[in-house]
Each structure stands twice: as structure tokens, then as C-alpha cells.
Amino acid sequence: MSNNIKWFKEAKYGMMIHWGLYSLLAGEYRGESASAYAEWIQSKFQIPNSEYGKLAESFNPMYFDADEIVSLAKECGMTYLVVTTKHHDGFAMYKSEVSDYNVYDATPFKRDVLMELSEACKKHGLKLGIYYSQDLDWHEEHGGGYLSNHIETAGSTWDNSWDFTGEKDFSICFENKIIPQIKEIMTNYGEIVTAWFDMPMTLTPEQSEKIYDTVKELQPDCLINSRLGNGKYDYVSLGDNEIPEMREEVSGEVDYNDVNGFKPSPNGLYETAGTTNDSWGFTYRDQNWKSADVIYKQKHHLNSMGINYLLNVGPDGLGRIPMDSVAILKAVREMEK
């Protein structure tokens, strides 16, 4: 068994961080509430890029402390961090040379969030993974999602059809932004143990393969999740907050209940990403916090099935993890002692 696969099987528990410009809106726009997923607020209200992009001018999260966040994760028994490097709004949370629509160049904050978290992970002995939206990019004229016939409950459309109404060619965005940014991330931030991709709808099989090969060329031990699309993956990401039931063991191995659409995992690796309330991104309106008891039971149930639990926190516009999230995480840790 290779070291990266062995590590993943033993990882058990990680912290996911959804953070971006949407945290400034905090789940509300012009007197109306965002959907349950506050990070989709630009799509929900079809906010023009000319307006949404101005949020960057106010993004100066003076309380962001990478060391504090990573220390919290370690204190609570987590072994790895997965950080949003670019979400569907197209805004990069690191210093990108590919696009100046990023936290370093477009904001008064002028700090590389990913770099600071990477250095804190090294300091405290946590592994670093990244989230990257490889299909949807509402900042780009040729961002993906336009081939989908799905009705999105989080937003209004998958793609940015309010700013960009003409014919679209995803290959332009793919070649000029997606691949170059993935190369940057995989080159400049040390060891990346997992690549968490999302929402594959526009990518061709060849494009999924190109992303997969690009990651492996630069980070051979990086494990890629099943949301890359087109069957290119190393481990399976279950549905958001999916907690499958477990049937009796067969021949000493867990027999997974496939009614929830479990994909076969080539390495026997599975992960559920979940939220502490309902939203991934910060929203002051969402006070539907899961109790520590619920989180504790879900974690141990998933781990008993060999499934890692990647639990999300959504920092606010000042860079603070909500105190309710912190209290829940610490209470879960106390229950495990």
C-alpha cells in the first residue's frame, strides 16, 4: 500500500474551509436571504460581476489567523485541512499570476491565504488539501455549467448567464485559467495531499484526464476526488452531508449500502464532506447548528465504515470562524477523551 493511500485510510477527520468574497454578504443581498448555500449568493441573485467584484475592495479580514485555525483543527483531532482556492465565483484565495482577481492583488488585505495556511500546516504537522472549482467560474465569459439542464436550488443557474449571454466555449476558460491555476497551486504551496474538485458538468473526458495528469505530474502522491468527473479519480467524495447506513459485514469487510449511489473506489477510499450548520459559506442567518452529539455520532459512524469525515467551517468577512463552530468542534473533542 502506497504511503498516500495508507495516510488517507488513517486520516479519519479533517477540516474544510469555505471562504471567499461571499462571506462579506453573509447570506443577505438587498434585503433578501440567500439560499441554504450562502456561497452561491452571486448566482442566486444574478449579481453582475461589475458589482460583485467590488466586494474585493472591502475584503480586509483583519482577524484571519492561519496559525490559530490550524491549531484549532489539530486541537480537535483533525489530521488534514482542505482549503477553497477558487470557488464558483472565480475569485482566487491565493496570489495568482494567471488572474488578478485574487485575494492578494484585488483586495486591501494583500496576503496569500493559501500560503499562510500551508505554512501553518507544516508548522503543526497537518496535511494540506485544496478545493478548486474546475468547471463553474462565474467571473469568466466562457466559464462552464452552461450545458447542464439541472435546476439549481442554491443559485439561479449553473453558469453566469446574466453577464454573458453569447455563445460560450469552455475550452477557452479551461486552457487560459483552469489548467494554469491548477499548475500554480500544485507548484507553489508544498505538498498537497488531496485535490477536491467539484460540480463536473461541462468537462469532456479529455479535459478531466488533462487535469488528472497535470496534478499527478506536479504532485504524484496527491489523491484526486471523484467530483473531477468522467471517471478520473483516486477516492470517492460522497454527497454533501451524506451519512450512509451500514449493513452487516461480509467476509470481514464492510458491505456498503449502494442505494445512495456509492461509486466503486479504486483504492477503497471514501470521504463525506459535511457542514456544522446548513451552509458552507458564512451566513449570519443560519443558526441551525448541529449539536456536538450529532457530529460525534456521525464521525464515529462514518469512520467505522472506513469513511473520512471532512467537516466544514465558514469564516466570516473578518476571517473569524464562528464561535458556534468552534464550540461544537471543541465539544466533540471532549466527548472523545
C-alpha positions in Angstrom: 0.0 0.0 0.0 1.5 3.4 -1.0 2.1 5.9 1.7 -0.6 8.4 0.4 -3.3 5.7 0.4 -2.2 4.5 3.8 -2.3 8.0 5.1 -5.8 8.6 3.7 -7.2 5.4 5.3 -5.9 6.5 8.6 -6.8 10.2 8.3 -10.3 9.8 9.6 -11.1 13.5 10.3 -10.4 16.8 8.5 -11.4 20.4 8.4 -12.8 22.0 5.2 -12.7 25.8 4.8 -15.2 27.6 2.5 -14.1 31.3 2.4 -14.3 34.0 -0.2 -15.9 37.3 -1.1 -19.3 35.8 -0.4 -18.5 35.9 3.3 -18.9 39.7 3.2 -22.5 39.4 2.1 -23.1 37.0 4.9 -26.2 35.4 3.3 -28.1 38.5 2.6 -28.4 40.7 -0.5 -30.6 43.9 -0.8 -32.9 42.7 1.9 -33.3 39.2 0.7 -31.9 36.0 2.1 -29.5 33.7 0.2 -30.3 30.1 -0.3 -29.1 27.5 2.1 -25.7 27.6 0.5 -24.6 31.2 1.0 -21.5 30.8 -1.2 -23.9 30.6 -4.2 -25.3 34.1 -3.5 -23.9 35.7 -6.7 -25.8 33.1 -8.8 -28.9 33.3 -6.5 -29.4 37.0 -7.2 -27.6 37.2 -10.5 -25.2 39.8 -9.1 -23.3 41.3 -12.0 -19.5 40.9 -11.9 -19.2 44.6 -12.1 -20.9 44.8 -8.7 -19.9 41.6 -7.0 -16.2 42.2 -7.9 -16.3 45.5 -5.9 -16.6 43.3 -2.7 -12.9 42.8 -3.2 -12.3 46.4 -2.4 -13.8 45.9 1.1 -12.2 42.5 1.8 -9.7 43.1 4.6 -10.2 40.3 7.1 -8.0 41.7 10.0 -8.8 38.7 12.3 -7.7 36.0 9.9 -5.0 33.9 11.6 -3.8 30.8 9.8 -1.9 29.6 12.8 -5.0 29.9 15.0 -7.2 28.0 12.6 -4.7 25.2 12.1 -4.1 25.0 15.8 -7.8 24.6 16.4 -8.0 21.8 13.8 -5.2 20.0 15.4 -6.5 20.5 18.9 -9.8 19.0 17.8 -8.2 15.8 16.4 -8.2 16.7 12.8 -5.4 15.5 10.6 -5.8 17.5 7.4 -7.1 20.7 6.0 -8.9 21.3 2.7 -9.0 25.0 1.7 -11.0 26.7 -1.0 -8.5 28.1 -3.5 -11.2 29.2 -6.0 -14.9 28.7 -5.7 -17.6 29.1 -8.4 -17.4 32.9 -8.2 -13.9 32.7 -9.8 -12.1 34.6 -7.0 -8.8 33.0 -6.0 -7.8 32.9 -2.3 -4.1 32.9 -3.2 -1.8 35.1 -5.2 -2.4 34.0 -8.8 -0.3 35.2 -11.7 -2.9 33.9 -14.1 -5.7 36.2 -12.9 -5.5 39.3 -10.8 -9.0 38.5 -9.5 -7.4 37.2 -6.3 -7.1 37.9 -2.6 -3.6 39.4 -2.9 -3.9 41.6 -6.0 -7.6 42.7 -5.8 -8.0 43.5 -2.1 -6.5 45.8 0.5 -5.7 42.6 2.5 -2.8 41.8 0.1 -1.9 38.5 1.8 -1.8 35.0 0.3 -4.3 33.0 2.4 -3.3 29.6 0.9 0.4 30.3 1.6 -0.3 31.2 5.2 -2.4 28.1 5.8 0.2 26.0 4.0 2.9 27.2 6.3 0.8 26.8 9.4 0.0 23.2 8.4 3.7 22.5 8.1 4.3 24.0 11.5 1.6 22.0 13.3 2.0 18.7 11.3 -1.3 18.7 9.4 -1.6 17.7 5.8 -2.9 20.2 3.3 -5.5 19.6 0.6 -7.2 22.1 -1.7 -10.7 22.7 -3.1 -10.8 24.1 -6.7 -13.9 24.7 -8.8 -12.7 23.3 -12.1 -15.9 23.7 -14.1 -18.0 26.7 -12.8 -16.4 30.1 -12.9 -18.9 33.0 -12.9 -16.2 35.6 -13.4 -15.3 34.2 -16.8 -17.3 34.7 -20.1 -16.5 31.1 -21.0 -16.9 29.6 -17.6 -18.6 26.2 -17.5 -22.0 24.9 -16.4 -24.0 26.1 -19.4 -24.5 22.5 -20.7 -26.4 21.5 -17.6 -30.2 21.0 -17.7 -30.4 20.8 -13.9 -32.3 23.4 -11.9 -30.0 24.6 -9.2 -31.7 25.2 -5.8 -28.6 27.0 -4.4 -28.5 29.6 -7.2 -30.5 30.6 -10.3 -28.3 28.9 -13.0 -25.1 26.8 -13.0 -23.3 29.3 -15.3 -23.2 33.1 -15.4 -26.0 33.7 -17.9 -26.7 37.1 -16.6 -23.4 38.8 -17.6 -22.6 36.6 -20.5 -25.3 35.8 -23.0 -23.4 35.0 -26.1 -22.1 31.6 -27.3 -19.7 30.0 -24.9 -16.6 27.9 -25.3 -15.4 26.3 -22.1 -12.1 25.3 -23.6 -11.1 29.0 -23.6 -11.6 29.2 -19.8 -10.1 25.8 -19.3 -6.9 26.4 -21.2 -6.4 30.1 -20.1 -7.4 29.9 -16.5 -8.3 26.5 -15.1 -5.2 24.5 -16.1 -2.7 27.4 -15.4 -4.2 28.0 -11.9 -4.1 24.3 -11.1 -0.4 24.3 -12.1 0.3 27.3 -9.8 -1.4 25.7 -6.8 0.4 22.4 -7.3 3.7 24.0 -7.8 3.9 26.8 -5.2 2.5 25.6 -1.9 4.4 22.5 -1.0 2.9 19.1 -0.5 -0.8 18.9 -1.5 -2.3 15.6 -0.3 -5.8 15.9 -1.8 -7.3 17.8 -4.7 -11.0 18.4 -4.1 -12.8 19.2 -7.4 -16.5 20.0 -7.7 -19.5 20.1 -10.0 -18.3 18.5 -13.2 -20.8 19.1 -16.0 -19.0 20.8 -18.9 -15.7 19.0 -18.9 -15.0 16.5 -21.6 -13.3 13.2 -20.8 -10.1 14.6 -22.3 -10.3 17.7 -20.1 -10.8 15.6 -16.9 -7.9 13.5 -17.9 -5.8 16.6 -18.5 -6.5 17.9 -15.0 -5.8 14.5 -13.5 -2.5 14.1 -15.4 -1.5 17.7 -14.6 -2.0 17.2 -10.8 -0.1 13.8 -10.9 2.8 15.3 -12.9 3.4 18.0 -10.3 2.2 16.2 -7.1 2.4 12.4 -7.8 1.1 11.5 -4.4 -1.9 13.8 -4.4 -5.2 12.0 -4.2 -7.9 13.3 -6.5 -11.6 13.1 -5.6 -14.4 11.7 -7.7 -16.0 15.1 -8.5 -13.4 15.8 -11.1 -15.7 14.0 -13.4 -15.6 11.4 -16.2 -14.4 8.6 -14.0 -10.9 10.1 -13.3 -10.4 9.8 -9.5 -8.5 8.2 -6.7 -11.1 8.4 -3.9 -14.9 8.8 -3.7 -16.5 12.0 -2.4 -20.0 11.1 -1.2 -22.8 13.6 -1.4 -22.9 16.7 0.7 -23.5 15.7 4.3 -24.2 12.1 3.2 -24.2 9.7 6.1 -24.9 6.3 4.6 -26.3 3.4 6.5 -24.1 0.3 7.1 -25.2 -3.2 6.5 -23.7 -6.3 8.2 -20.1 -7.2 7.4 -19.5 -9.7 4.7 -16.3 -11.8 4.7 -14.7 -9.4 7.2 -15.2 -6.3 5.1 -17.9 -3.6 5.2 -20.7 -4.2 2.7 -21.6 -0.6 1.7 -25.2 0.2 1.1 -25.2 1.3 -2.5 -28.7 2.8 -2.5 -27.1 6.2 -2.2 -25.1 5.7 -5.3 -21.7 4.7 -4.0 -19.1 4.7 -6.7 -16.5 1.9 -6.6 -13.3 3.3 -5.2 -10.1 2.0 -6.9 -8.3 2.3 -3.6 -11.1 1.7 -1.2 -11.0 5.4 -0.2 -14.2 7.3 0.8 -14.9 10.7 2.3 -18.0 12.7 3.3 -17.8 16.4 3.5 -20.3 18.0 5.9 -21.3 21.3 7.4 -21.7 22.4 11.0 -24.9 24.2 10.2 -26.6 24.2 6.7 -24.3 26.5 4.7 -20.8 26.0 3.5 -20.0 29.7 3.2 -20.6 32.1 6.2 -24.1 33.4 6.7 -25.3 35.1 9.9 -28.8 34.0 9.2 -28.1 30.3 9.5 -28.2 29.3 13.2 -29.2 25.7 12.6 -26.1 24.3 14.2 -25.7 20.6 14.5 -25.1 19.6 18.1 -21.8 18.2 19.2 -23.5 14.9 20.0 -24.7 14.7 16.4 -21.3 15.5 14.9 -19.7 13.0 17.3 -22.0 10.2 16.3 -21.7 10.9 12.6 -18.0 11.0 12.8 -17.7 7.7 14.5 -20.3 6.1 12.3 -18.5 7.2 9.1 -15.1 6.2 10.5 -16.5 2.7 11.4 -17.3 2.3 7.7 -13.8 3.5 6.7 -15.1 6.9 5.5 -13.2 10.0 6.4 -15.3 12.9 7.8 -14.3 16.3 6.3 -16.1 18.9 8.4 -16.5 22.4 7.1 -16.2 25.8 8.7 -17.1 29.1 7.0 -15.1 32.1 8.3 -16.8 35.4 8.3 -15.7 38.5 6.4 -13.2 39.4 9.1 -11.6 35.9 8.9 -13.1 34.5 12.1 -14.5 31.0 12.4 -18.0 31.5 14.0 -17.8 30.8 17.7 -20.6 28.3 17.4 -18.5 26.2 15.1 -15.5 26.5 17.4 -17.6 25.4 20.4 -19.0 22.4 18.6 -15.6 21.2 17.4 -14.1 21.5 20.9 -17.1 19.8 22.5 -16.8 16.9 20.0 -13.1 16.6 21.0 -14.0 16.5 24.7 -16.5 13.7 24.0 -13.7 11.6 22.5 -11.5 11.9 25.5 
